[in-house]
């Protein structure tokens, strides 16, 4: 089944007739990474999340991310608030991109479970040499998942684009715009 949707080259240009753009949710460890002295996410982790956010924003996606939403730790939300917001965003998302964490983040494991239950596409960023929990290593058997190796949380943009295309279909130039040709599951 094909339903073409154009991806704007400008993040300000809406994708859908209702003015919305497809949502990518970027997730990964948060609370366990907060610096105990500052209460903030350290810069090296923050820069990895920002790189993912910027990458997908540049492709024309709307991007949700709890780390950014909670001001990198300065405005941590209560469990009743953040759980609901993350779940609703994942229900709306066309793609979940996440670092499972090492050790695995309990919150990210829940989000992977939600997405696999909805059979929605995921890209899991696995640190080279990291031991992956068996259920995460096997989640591709029940949901559309690609595993992408990273070093110190840094990803290869070309590889990220390749696995995104495998999951969502090719993004090809069409008259000055990019077009999402065939979503895949």
Helices and strands as residue ranges (DSSP letters): E 5-7, E 23-27, G 31-33, H 43-58, E 62-64, H 66-69, G 71-73, H 79-92, E 95-99, H 106-117, E 122-127, H 134-137, G 139-141, E 145-150, H 157-168, E 171-174, E 177-180
